[in-house]
Amino acid sequence: MNAVPRALDTPTTTPLVVHESRDFRSYHAFLRAARNFMEGPLVGAMHDAYERRIHDQGGAAPADWRAAERVLDDTLEFQFYCWAYRNLQRFKYHRPTLGIFATLEAQRAALEAQLDATARETPPECLRLDPQLKLPEYFEFVPFHQHTGGVAKDALDGLAYEIGRRTTVPSHGDPNGIYRILFEALPQGRYARVLDWGTGHGAALVTWQRLHPQSECHGVDLSAPCLKVANQRARENGMRLLLSQQDLEHLDYPDAHFDLIFFNFMLHELPRSHTQALLAEACRVLKPGGLFAGHEFHLRPGDPFQNVLQRSHAYTNNETYSIPWYDTPIEALGRAAGFSSVTIEPFARLNRSVQRPGRAPINANHWNLYQFRK
Ligand SMILES: C[S@@+](CC[C@H](N)C(=O)[O-])C[C@H]1O[C@@H](n2cnc3c(N)ncnc32)[C@H](O)[C@@H]1O
C-alpha cells in the first residue's frame, strides 16, 4: 500500500470547546501549582527529613527501597506527599462543582452532539469504531489515574482525559511538550507510515503530524470516546489521521506495514502477562528495520529514596501494573518478540531534579527512552 498525502489545508470542523468557569480554571491552576510544589520543594523537604532520620538512627544509608520506605514512612512530609498525590487527583475529577466530571456533565448534550456530528461527517477510513470490540479485562476494570470507570465507558471520557492531562503530564505548561521531546530524541527520518500505539485523545499524533506532514498517521486505542476526541482534534487541525478502535494485541494491519510505532505512557499500563504478546504484535506490523520507540517512567537504579517515591505512585494514582512493570525484563521480552535490538537509556531531558545549593541534587523521577529495532 502506498502512502497518500495526509495533511488537509483547512479545518474541516468547528472547534469543540468545553466551557470552563473562572473558578474551574483557578482551581485547576491551583492543582498544577500544587503538583509543582510537590515535585520540587516538598521533595526537598522530604529528603531533608529522610537524611535527619538516617542521622538520628545511626547514619547507615538504606540499602534498598524497603529500608528507605521504613525511614520515610512516618515522616510528616512523606505522608503529606502521598495524601496530596492521591486526593488532589481524586478532587480533580470528582469535586462537585470544580471537578472535571461535573463540568462536562453540565454540557453533556452539546458535547456529545458535536463529537457525534464530527464522527458522522468523517470519512469511514479515518475513524473506524468497533462497538463489538471486547475490552481486555486488565483494562476494563481498572480506573487508571483515578479516572473513575476508566477512559472507555462514558461518551465524555475522552474529553475528561484530555482536560485531566493538563494537571498530570510532567510538562509544567505545555502538555504536548513531552511528545516533542520524545520525537526529537528519535533518529530523524522521513517515516512514511507511523502508528501511535495507544493514542488516547490523539494529542501525540496531532503533534507528530504537524512536525511531519509527509507521514501517514495511524492511531489505535481501545477507547471509542478517546478516539472521537482524537478525530475531533484532527479535523479541527485540518489533518487526516487514520484512527481505529482495536486491541494492540490483535491488530488488523498487514505484516510489515509501519516505518515507526511510537508510544507515550504505555508500558506501565500493560500487565506483565500480556506484554510479550503486545510486543510481538507491534513487531509483526513493523517493516524490517522499523522502529518501535517511546518513553516510560521507571525506578532509578541505586537510588532507594527515588524508588520509594516512584513506587508510591502505584497506590496514590491507581497505577495497577506499574509495580510489576518495574520488574518486567523488557529487553528479553523485546528480543523474544522478534526485535533484533533493544536499547534502553535514561531519558535525561525528561528527568527533573531538585537542586540544593552546595549539595547533591535530588532525583525524584526517572524516565527511560526505549528503542526497539526490528
Ligand atoms: C496512559 S494512556 C496514554 C495515552 C496517550 N498515549 C497519551 O500520550 O496521552 C494509555 C492509553 O492506552 C490505551 N490502551 C491500553 N491498553 C490498550 C490495548 N491493549 N489496545 C489499545 N489501546 C490500549 C488506553 O485506552 C489509553 O488511551
The ligand as an SDF file (V2000), in Angstrom:
LIG
                    3D

 27 29  0  0  0  0  0  0  0  0999 V2000
   -1.8380    6.2510   29.7070 C   0  0  0  0  0  0  0  0  0  0  0  0
   -2.8470    6.3170   28.3080 S   0  0  0  0  0  0  0  0  0  0  0  0
   -1.7490    7.0510   27.1200 C   0  0  0  0  0  0  0  0  0  0  0  0
   -2.4750    7.8020   26.0430 C   0  0  0  0  0  0  0  0  0  0  0  0
   -1.6020    8.5850   25.0920 C   0  0  0  0  0  0  0  0  0  0  0  0
   -0.5570    7.7460   24.5240 N   0  0  0  0  0  0  0  0  0  0  0  0
   -1.0140    9.8220   25.7280 C   0  0  0  0  0  0  0  0  0  0  0  0
    0.1330   10.1150   25.4800 O   0  0  0  0  0  0  0  0  0  0  0  0
   -1.6850   10.5220   26.4820 O   0  0  0  0  0  0  0  0  0  0  0  0
   -2.9780    4.6560   27.7620 C   0  0  0  0  0  0  0  0  0  0  0  0
   -3.8560    4.5020   26.5570 C   0  0  0  0  0  0  0  0  0  0  0  0
   -3.6820    3.1970   26.0380 O   0  0  0  0  0  0  0  0  0  0  0  0
   -4.9210    2.6570   25.7020 C   0  0  0  0  0  0  0  0  0  0  0  0
   -4.7580    1.1860   25.7630 N   0  0  0  0  0  0  0  0  0  0  0  0
   -4.4230    0.4370   26.8390 C   0  0  0  0  0  0  0  0  0  0  0  0
   -4.3370   -0.8630   26.5090 N   0  0  0  0  0  0  0  0  0  0  0  0
   -4.6150   -0.9340   25.1830 C   0  0  0  0  0  0  0  0  0  0  0  0
   -4.6970   -2.0070   24.2520 C   0  0  0  0  0  0  0  0  0  0  0  0
   -4.4780   -3.2820   24.6150 N   0  0  0  0  0  0  0  0  0  0  0  0
   -5.0240   -1.7270   22.9750 N   0  0  0  0  0  0  0  0  0  0  0  0
   -5.2660   -0.4450   22.5880 C   0  0  0  0  0  0  0  0  0  0  0  0
   -5.1920    0.6110   23.4220 N   0  0  0  0  0  0  0  0  0  0  0  0
   -4.8750    0.3720   24.7120 C   0  0  0  0  0  0  0  0  0  0  0  0
   -5.8820    3.2670   26.6970 C   0  0  0  0  0  0  0  0  0  0  0  0
   -7.2130    3.2570   26.2470 O   0  0  0  0  0  0  0  0  0  0  0  0
   -5.3180    4.6790   26.8570 C   0  0  0  0  0  0  0  0  0  0  0  0
   -5.8940    5.5740   25.9600 O   0  0  0  0  0  0  0  0  0  0  0  0
  1  2  1  0
  2  3  1  0
  2 10  1  0
  3  4  1  0
  4  5  1  0
  5  6  1  0
  5  7  1  0
  7  8  2  0
  7  9  1  0
 10 11  1  0
 11 12  1  0
 11 26  1  0
 12 13  1  0
 13 14  1  0
 13 24  1  0
 14 15  1  0
 14 23  1  0
 15 16  2  0
 16 17  1  0
 17 18  1  0
 17 23  2  0
 18 19  1  0
 18 20  2  0
 20 21  1  0
 21 22  2  0
 22 23  1  0
 24 25  1  0
 24 26  1  0
 26 27  1  0
M  CHG  2   2   1   9  -1
M  END
$$$$
